[in-house]
């Protein structure tokens, strides 16, 4: 039974760790501005190639430089304009749409639901046995 609780805890924790920060970013980053893509960094491993895109934008005269984090999703072109979604209360918090954020949220949510499902199955097994 310990294994059931452990697996439920792992799935729920990983799911929440992946999706909660992204959901917060989606809900708080409502404003948008045009930024510039100013660099890329590639990483190749057994699973394929991941890219980290560096971008900059200006809000209320303050200049920000951020990156997307490693993603295998998204098409980036250095020197081109990009849409940057940012939090009006904390303009340093931002993200680029269409860079795999929604997919990461969905995968994290599925892991969290799987963890809850495992807990429910464990509870039902305890009641039956």
LUMMI-382305 format. One record per residue (C-alpha): chain; residue number from 0; x, y, z; residue in three letters. Coordinates in steps of 0.001 Angstrom, whole numbers, padded with zeros to 6 digits. Each point is the difference from the previous one (the first is absolute). Example, Ala and Ser with C-alpha at 12.3 -4.5 7.8 and 13.67 -1.06 7.14 Angstrom:
! residues 2
+-------+-----+---------+---------+---------+------+
| kette |  nr |       X |       Y |       Z | rest |
+-------+-----+---------+---------+---------+------+
|     A |   0 |  012300 | -004500 |  007800 |  ALA |
|     A |   1 |  001370 |  003440 | -000660 |  SER |
+-------+-----+---------+---------+---------+------+
END
This chain:
! residues 129
+-------+-----+---------+---------+---------+------+
| kette |  nr |       X |       Y |       Z | rest |
+-------+-----+---------+---------+---------+------+
|     A |   0 |  000000 |  000000 |  000000 |  UNK |
|     A |   1 |  002964 |  002263 |  000657 |  UNK |
|     A |   2 |  000897 | -000150 | -003702 |  UNK |
|     A |   3 | -003480 |  001244 | -000981 |  UNK |
|     A |   4 |  000296 |  003026 |  002289 |  UNK |
|     A |   5 |  003551 |  000651 | -001173 |  UNK |
|     A |   6 | -000997 | -000120 | -003684 |  UNK |
|     A |   7 | -002992 |  002246 |  000654 |  UNK |
|     A |   8 |  002198 |  002495 |  001804 |  UNK |
|     A |   9 |  002613 | -000029 | -002764 |  UNK |
|     A |  10 | -002515 |  000477 | -002811 |  UNK |
|     A |  11 | -001882 |  002739 |  001854 |  UNK |
|     A |  12 |  003202 |  001830 |  000989 |  UNK |
|     A |  13 |  001520 | -000098 | -003485 |  UNK |
|     A |  14 | -003281 |  001086 | -001557 |  UNK |
|     A |  15 | -000409 |  002957 |  002333 |  UNK |
|     A |  16 |  003672 |  000956 | -000331 |  UNK |
|     A |  17 | -000345 |  000152 | -003786 |  UNK |
|     A |  18 | -003413 |  001606 | -000435 |  UNK |
|     A |  19 | -000594 |  002392 |  002923 |  UNK |
|     A |  20 |  002736 |  002557 | -000869 |  UNK |
|     A |  21 | -001187 |  000056 | -003614 |  UNK |
|     A |  22 | -003650 |  000460 |  000971 |  UNK |
|     A |  23 |  001011 |  002907 |  002229 |  UNK |
|     A |  24 |  001937 |  001506 | -002898 |  UNK |
|     A |  25 | -002996 | -000415 | -002360 |  UNK |
|     A |  26 | -002433 |  001643 |  002404 |  UNK |
|     A |  27 |  002258 |  002896 |  001008 |  UNK |
|     A |  28 |  001675 |  000811 | -003343 |  UNK |
|     A |  29 | -002931 |  001698 | -001714 |  UNK |
|     A |  30 |  001754 |  002950 | -001651 |  UNK |
|     A |  31 |  002055 | -000342 | -003141 |  UNK |
|     A |  32 |  002730 |  001937 | -001737 |  UNK |
|     A |  33 |  002168 | -000530 | -003062 |  UNK |
|     A |  34 |  003495 | -001187 |  000851 |  UNK |
|     A |  35 |  003066 | -001044 | -001951 |  UNK |
|     A |  36 |  001462 | -003502 | -000196 |  UNK |
|     A |  37 |  003707 |  000551 |  000555 |  UNK |
|     A |  38 |  001566 | -003426 |  000392 |  UNK |
|     A |  39 | -000354 | -003768 |  000014 |  UNK |
|     A |  40 |  001784 | -002797 |  001737 |  UNK |
|     A |  41 | -000389 | -003610 | -001141 |  UNK |
|     A |  42 |  000470 | -003188 |  001968 |  UNK |
|     A |  43 |  000046 | -003438 | -001600 |  UNK |
|     A |  44 | -000465 | -003224 |  001938 |  UNK |
|     A |  45 | -001478 | -003453 | -000588 |  UNK |
|     A |  46 | -003543 |  001404 |  000039 |  UNK |
|     A |  47 |  000660 |  002559 | -002743 |  UNK |
|     A |  48 |  000839 |  003663 | -000072 |  UNK |
|     A |  49 | -001215 |  002564 |  002507 |  UNK |
|     A |  50 |  000272 |  003735 | -000456 |  UNK |
|     A |  51 |  000165 |  002875 |  002430 |  UNK |
|     A |  52 | -001013 |  003312 | -001575 |  UNK |
|     A |  53 |  001187 |  003316 |  001411 |  UNK |
|     A |  54 | -002243 |  003015 | -000448 |  UNK |
|     A |  55 | -000247 |  003587 |  001181 |  UNK |
|     A |  56 | -002860 |  002422 |  000422 |  UNK |
|     A |  57 | -000723 |  003394 |  001506 |  UNK |
|     A |  58 | -002871 |  000906 |  002331 |  UNK |
|     A |  59 | -000459 |  003563 |  001289 |  UNK |
|     A |  60 |  003537 |  000903 | -001054 |  UNK |
|     A |  61 |  001574 | -002925 |  001875 |  UNK |
|     A |  62 |  001934 | -002514 | -002104 |  UNK |
|     A |  63 | -000244 | -003740 |  000805 |  UNK |
|     A |  64 |  001974 | -002972 | -001316 |  UNK |
|     A |  65 | -001438 | -003490 |  000539 |  UNK |
|     A |  66 |  000126 | -003509 | -001447 |  UNK |
|     A |  67 | -002550 | -002675 | -000729 |  UNK |
|     A |  68 |  001640 | -002836 |  001842 |  UNK |
|     A |  69 |  000770 | -003207 | -001891 |  UNK |
|     A |  70 | -002714 | -000968 | -002449 |  UNK |
|     A |  71 | -000295 | -002218 | -003037 |  UNK |
|     A |  72 | -003031 |  001999 | -001116 |  UNK |
|     A |  73 | -000046 |  003363 | -001678 |  UNK |
|     A |  74 |  001545 |  001609 | -003031 |  UNK |
|     A |  75 |  002488 |  002712 |  000829 |  UNK |
|     A |  76 |  001663 |  002463 | -002352 |  UNK |
|     A |  77 |  002796 |  002136 |  001353 |  UNK |
|     A |  78 | -000457 |  003708 | -000703 |  UNK |
|     A |  79 | -003754 | -000311 | -000627 |  UNK |
|     A |  80 | -002816 |  001468 |  002048 |  UNK |
|     A |  81 | -001929 | -002232 |  002375 |  UNK |
|     A |  82 | -003067 |  000410 |  002177 |  UNK |
|     A |  83 |  000863 |  000049 |  003702 |  UNK |
|     A |  84 | -002721 | -000540 |  002598 |  UNK |
|     A |  85 |  000838 |  001616 |  003343 |  UNK |
|     A |  86 | -001500 |  000668 |  003423 |  UNK |
|     A |  87 | -001009 |  003691 |  000242 |  UNK |
|     A |  88 |  000738 | -000056 |  003757 |  UNK |
|     A |  89 |  003403 | -001710 | -000439 |  UNK |
|     A |  90 |  001181 |  000684 | -003563 |  UNK |
|     A |  91 |  003110 | -002117 |  000576 |  UNK |
|     A |  92 | -002309 | -003059 |  000012 |  UNK |
|     A |  93 | -000617 | -000944 | -003620 |  UNK |
|     A |  94 | -000238 | -002776 | -002551 |  UNK |
|     A |  95 | -000221 | -000497 | -003741 |  UNK |
|     A |  96 | -003231 | -001549 | -001279 |  UNK |
|     A |  97 |  000258 | -003091 | -002191 |  UNK |
|     A |  98 |  003165 | -001343 |  001628 |  UNK |
|     A |  99 | -001437 | -003166 |  001523 |  UNK |
|     A | 100 | -001400 |  001583 |  003167 |  UNK |
|     A | 101 | -003503 | -001387 | -000598 |  UNK |
|     A | 102 |  001329 | -003484 | -000743 |  UNK |
|     A | 103 |  002038 |  000079 |  003223 |  UNK |
|     A | 104 | -003112 |  001058 |  001926 |  UNK |
|     A | 105 | -002040 | -002820 | -001504 |  UNK |
|     A | 106 |  002647 | -002618 |  000778 |  UNK |
|     A | 107 |  000406 |  001301 |  003551 |  UNK |
|     A | 108 | -003766 |  000006 |  000512 |  UNK |
|     A | 109 | -000247 | -003588 | -001268 |  UNK |
|     A | 110 |  002730 | -001071 |  002444 |  UNK |
|     A | 111 | -001824 |  001749 |  002856 |  UNK |
|     A | 112 | -003290 | -001695 | -000928 |  UNK |
|     A | 113 |  001802 | -003351 | -000249 |  UNK |
|     A | 114 |  001366 |  000552 |  003508 |  UNK |
|     A | 115 | -003475 |  000755 |  001340 |  UNK |
|     A | 116 | -001321 | -003085 | -001820 |  UNK |
|     A | 117 |  002687 | -002152 |  001590 |  UNK |
|     A | 118 | -000939 |  001371 |  003433 |  UNK |
|     A | 119 | -003671 | -000796 | -000621 |  UNK |
|     A | 120 |  000873 | -003535 | -001147 |  UNK |
|     A | 121 |  002179 | -000454 |  003083 |  UNK |
|     A | 122 | -002809 |  001181 |  002259 |  UNK |
|     A | 123 | -002470 | -002354 | -001696 |  UNK |
|     A | 124 |  002448 | -002921 |  000312 |  UNK |
|     A | 125 |  000372 |  000709 |  003725 |  UNK |
|     A | 126 | -003775 | -000083 |  000415 |  UNK |
|     A | 127 | -000330 | -003255 | -001969 |  UNK |
|     A | 128 |  002922 | -001813 |  001639 |  UNK |
+-------+-----+---------+---------+---------+------+
END
